C-alpha cells in the first residue's frame, strides 16, 4: 500500500523534510510516554522527562528538533499545498510515525474522519473571526487518540485581519499537543501576516514538471499515456486541473470554448459577447458544482428544525427557523461566488496559456507549447501580432486575474480584458 506522501508530485525535498519532522514528532511522543527512572539506558529516550519552558519534556524537545507546532505550506496553485498538509497530518497520526498509509491513523486522516484532525476549507471569500475562534477553542483540547491535535487551514490567505489575530494568539501560546498547518500561495504579507509567518516553519513547494504529473495520472488514475501527457501540459503543472481534464469530458469541452475566444474577437460587439459567454459559462459551472451540496444542507437543516413534523410545537419551530435558514442562504451565496470566481480563473489560466504560446512562437523560443491542440492558431496569432502584441494580450489576461482577486466585479474586469485583447 502506498504511503501518505505518494500523491505529492515532484516534491522530493519537501517530502524529505516532512518525513524527518514526522519521525521527530513520534520521538517526542515516545519520550513523553516514558516514566521517570533512575537506571535508564539505551537510546536516550528513556531518560527522566524534565520539562522545558513550553511544558514539553526536554528529552522530547531534543529528539524532536525537526518538529515544531506551526507550519506554512507555500507554492503555486496546483503544487499540492493542501495535499502536503493532509499527508503530514496523517504522518503525525501514524501509529509508526512514518505515514505508512495503512494504519488506522493514516487511513482515517486521509479519509477525513480522524477525530483529532480538523480540516478548514473556506466555502466563501474569507475565513471569519467567529469560525477561527471556535477552531482555536477546539484546538486547545487534549487529543482523543493520544497523539496530536492537528488543524489544517487551506487557503490561509483568506483569513480576515480579525481571524488572523485570533489564530496568532493560539500560535503564540500553543497547547502542548497541537499542530497548526497553514496553506498559502506565498509568505508575502498580502497572503499571510508577518507575525504569523515569523512563528511558523515554511515548507516551499514547486510547480511539478508535466512529466511527473503525467506519470501520476497513469499510475493512480489509470489514464492512457497520451491523454495523461496532454492533460499535464495543458494544466501547466496544476495537478488538480490535470486530473479534471483527463477524467472529465465536460471540462475539456469548456476548455475548448475558452480557447476559441481569440477567433471570436472581431469587433467591439464580439468582444462584449465573448465576455458574456465567459461569465455565463463560469456561473453555470459553479452552479452545477454547488447545487447538490446546497440542497443537501438545506434539507438537513430543515429536518433538524422540525420540517415535516406535525403539531403546534413543530409549526412554531419552523416559524422560528427563518433566521437560521437566512444564515444558511448567506453562506451558500458566498460559496457560490467563490466557486464562480474559481471557475472563471481556470478559464483565464487557459487563455493566458494560449497567449503565452503565441509569445514564445513570436520569439522563436525553444519551448513546448502549453496547448498543443491550438498550436497552429497560436502560431497564426504570433505572425499577426508579433512578440509585442502577444505580450500585451498576455498582460491583459493577467491584469484581469489580478483585478478579480482585488474584488473588481468579474463582468467589468472580463469586458475590459476582451476589449484589450481585441485592440491589442
N, C-alpha and C positions, 0 to 999 in steps of 0.2 A: 504494500500500500504506500503511495507517495506521501512524503511528509508535508507539513502545512505550508512550507515555503515553495512548493513545486510550481505554483502558478505565478510566482514573481518572475517575470520575463526579463532577462538581460540585466539583472540587478545583483550580480555576484558579490560585489563589495558590500552592499547594504545587507544582504543575507548573511554574510560572514559576521558583520557587526551584531546583528540581531541574534544569531546563534550563540555568540560569546556572551551576550547580555543575558539570554535565557538560561545558559548554564550557570552564570554567576548568580542569577536570581534563585535558582534551585539550591545553590550552595548556601545562600542566605537563609533559606528555609531550613535546611539541614542543620546549620549552625544554631539557629534559634531553637530547634526542637531538642537539642542535646541537653540533658540536665547537668547542672554543675557537678563536677567531680574533681578529686584531687590527684587521681592516678591516670589522667588522660594521656593516651599515646596515639601514635598513628599519624593521620593526615592533618592534624591541627584543628579540625572542625569539632573535636570532642572536648575542646578546652572550655573552661568556665565562660559563661556568656555574659561578660561585662557589657554595660550599655554605653553607647556614645551619646553625644548631645541630643541627637534626634530620636532617642529612645530605642534604637536598634542595637543588637549585640555587636560589640567591637569586632569579634571574630567574623561575624556575618558581613560587616561593612568591608573588612579586608578581603574576604572571599569574593564579595560582590562588587569589586572595583569597576567592572564593566556594566553595572546596573545602576539605574537612577529612577526616580519616581515620576519624571515628566519627560516626554519625548515629542518632537515635532517631525513629521514626515513631509518632506517637500519634494516638488518635482512638477514637470509639465502635465497638463491634462492627459490622462490615459497611461501615465507611467506606472500606476499601481499603488498610489498612496494609501487608499483605504484597504487594498488587498494586503499590503505590507503590515498595516496596523492590526488587522484582524489576525493575520498569521502570527504576529508577535504575541498578541493576546492569547492565542491558542498555545503557543510555546510556553508562556508563563503559567498556564493552567495544566500543562502536560505533566502526567504522572512521572515521567522520566526526565523532565527538564530539557527536552530536545526538540519538541514539536513533532513527535513521531507520526501523528496523523491517525493513529489507530486507537489510542486510549480514550476513555470517556471524556476527559478534559478537552482534548483536541477535537473530538467528534462534536461535542455539544457547542463548543465555541464557534467552530466553523459553520455549524448549522444554525447559529443564532439563538440557542436555547440555554446557554450556560447561565446559571443564577448569579454568578459574580462578574459577568461581562456585560456592560451596558453600551450598546451602540447608539450614538446620537446622529441621526441622519436628518438634516433640516428639510422640512417639507416646503417651507416658504422662502422668502428672500433673505431672512435673517434668523438668528437664534437669539431669543429674547432673554431678559434677565430672570423672569419667573421660572422658565424652563431650566436655566442654568443653576439657580438657587436650589431647586428641587433635586437636580442632579448632584450637586455638591453635598447636599444633605445625605443622599443615599450613599455617596462615595465614602462617607465617614464611618459606615457600618463595618462590622467585622465580616470577613469573607465567610460565606456559608460552607465552602468547601475546604477551608483551612489554608488556601494558598494566597491568592491575590485578588483584590477588588480592582477590576480594570474598567476604565472609562475611555471609550474610543469616540472622539468627536470628529466626524467627517466635515469637510468644508468649514474648518475653524475660522477661516477668513470672513465668514458671515456673522461672527459674533458682534452683537451691538456693543457700544462702549460700556454700558452698564453690565452686560453679561460678561464681558472680558474682565471687568473689575471683580466680579463675583468669583470667576474662575481663578484669577490671580491670587486672591486670598487663600483659596484652597491649595494652590500650588506652593505658595509661600509657607504654609503650615500644614503639610500633608499628613494624613493618618499613616501609621507605620506600614500598613499593608495595602496601600492604594497606589495605583499607577495610572497616570493620565497620558493618553496617546492622542495627539492632535494632528490633523491633516490639513495642509495649506499649500497653495501654489509656491510660495517662497517665504523667506523670513523678512521681506520688506515690510516696513511699518504699515503700509497700506493693507497688507494681508494679515499680519499678526503683530500685536503691540510689542514694543521693545522690551518692556518689563517682563512680559510672559516669555518672550524669546530668551531673555538672559537667564531664566531659571530652567530651561529645557535643554536636552541633548538633541541635536539635529541629525536626522538621517536623510541625506540628499539622494533622490532617485533620479535617474536619467531617462531620456526617451529611448525605449528599446529599439534595436535595429529591426527593420522589416523581416529579415531572415529569421530572427528569433521569434517574432510574433507568428510568422507563418508556420514555423516548426511546432509552436504551441497549439495552433489551430488544428494541425494534422494529428498531433498526439492526443490532445484532450478531447477535441470535438469531432474527430473523425472526418474532417473536411478533405476534399480532394486537393492534392498538392497545388495544382494550377489555380484553383479558386482561392486557396489559402494565401498564395503569393500575391495574387491580385488584391485581395481584401487588405492584406497587411500594408501594401504600398499605398492603396487608396486612403487608408485610415491614417497615414502619416505617423505611424508608431503608436497610435492610440489603441490599446488592447481592446477596450470595450467596444469601440466603433468597428474594429476589425471583426470581432465576433458577430456584431449585429449585421454587418454587410455580408459575411459569409453564410449566415444562417437564415436571414430574413429577406425574402424576395421583395417585400414591400419597401424595406429600407433601400434596396438597390434601385427600385423604381423612383423613390423620392430623390435619390442622388442624381439620377439621370435627368430629372426635371430641373434640378438646380443647375447642372452643368449645361443645360440648354439655354440658360439665361443670356449669355453673351450674344447668341444668334438672334435673340428677340429684341435687342436694343437698337431699334431702327429710327426712333424719334422720341419726342417728349412724351406723347401719349403711350407709346410702347413701354417707356421706362416706368411710368406710373402703373401700367397694367402688370408689368413684371413684379413691381414691389408688392402690389396687392396679392398677386398669386403666391409670392413667397411667404407673406404674412399669413394668408389663409391656410396654406399648407402646414405651417408650423402650428397654428391653432388647432387644426384637425388632428395632427399627430399628437399634440398634447392632450386634447380631449379624449382621444382613444386610450391614451396611456393612464389617465387618472379616473376614467368613468367607472370602472369596476370597483376600484378602491373607494371612491366617493360613495357609491351605492351601498357597499358593504358597511361602511362606517355609519351612514345614516340609519340603515336598518338595525344595526347593533345598538345604536343609541336609543332609537325609538322603542325597541324591545325592552331595554334596561329601564326606560322611563314609564313602562306600562302600556305601550301600544298594543291593541288587540284585547286588552282586558275589559272587564265589564264592572259596572257598579259605580257608585259615587266617587270612591277613592281613586279609581283608575282614571275617570274623567277629569278629576281635579289635578292629578299628576300630569296628564297630558297638557292641560291648560298652563300649568306652571313650568312646562319644559321649553317654552318658546325661547327663553334666553339661552339655554344650552344649545338648542338647535341653531340659533343665530351665531353663536360662537363657532360651532362646527362649520357652518357655511363660510364664515370668515376665514377659517384655517384652510378650507378646501379651495377657496378662491385664491388665497396666497400660494398654495401648492400648484394650482393650475397656471398662475402667472409664471412661476419658476419653471414649470415644465415647458411652457411656450417659449420662454427665453432660451432654455437649453436646446430645444428643437431648432429654433432659429439660429443659434450659434453653430450647431452642427452643419447647417446649410451654408453658413458663411465660411466655415472652415473649408468645406468642399470648394466653394467659389474662389477662395484665396489660393487653394492649390492649383486651380486652373490658371490663374494669372501668374502664379509662380512658375508654372511650366512655360507659359509664353515668354516670361522674362529670361529664363535660363536658355531657351531656344534662341531668343534675340541676341543674347550674349555668347551663344555657341559654347555654353558651359558643359563640361563633360560629366553631367549628372543625369540619372534616370528620371523620367517624368513621374509625377505623383499619380496622374490619371492616364494610364496607358491607353484607355479606350477613347479618350478625346485628344490624344496627342496630335492628330492631324489638324483638328480645329485650333488647338493652341498654336501650332506652327503657322497656320494661316494668319492668326492674330498677331503673332510675332512679326511677320513680314509687313502687316498693315500698320501696326502701332510703333514699331521699333522698340528698343530697350527702355527708353524714357517713358513712352506711352504705357508700356506694360507695367512699369514700376508705379506710375501714377495710379493706375487702376488697382494694383495690389494694395497700395496705401489706402485707397478709398474703402476697400473692404475691411482692412484692419482698423481704420478710423471708425467705421460703423460698429464693429465689435466693441471698441473702447467706449463709444457713445452709449451703447445699450447698457454696458456694465456700469456706466455712470448715471444710469436711470433716465436717460433720454427715452421718450416714448418710441418703441420699436418701429412703428409705422413711419414716423418722421425721419428716424435715422436711416431706415432702408430706402425711403424715397430719395433722400439726399444722396445716398450711395449710388442708386441707379442712375440718377442724373449725372453724377460724376463719371460713372462708367461709360455712359453714352457720349458725353462731351470729351472724355479723355483728358 
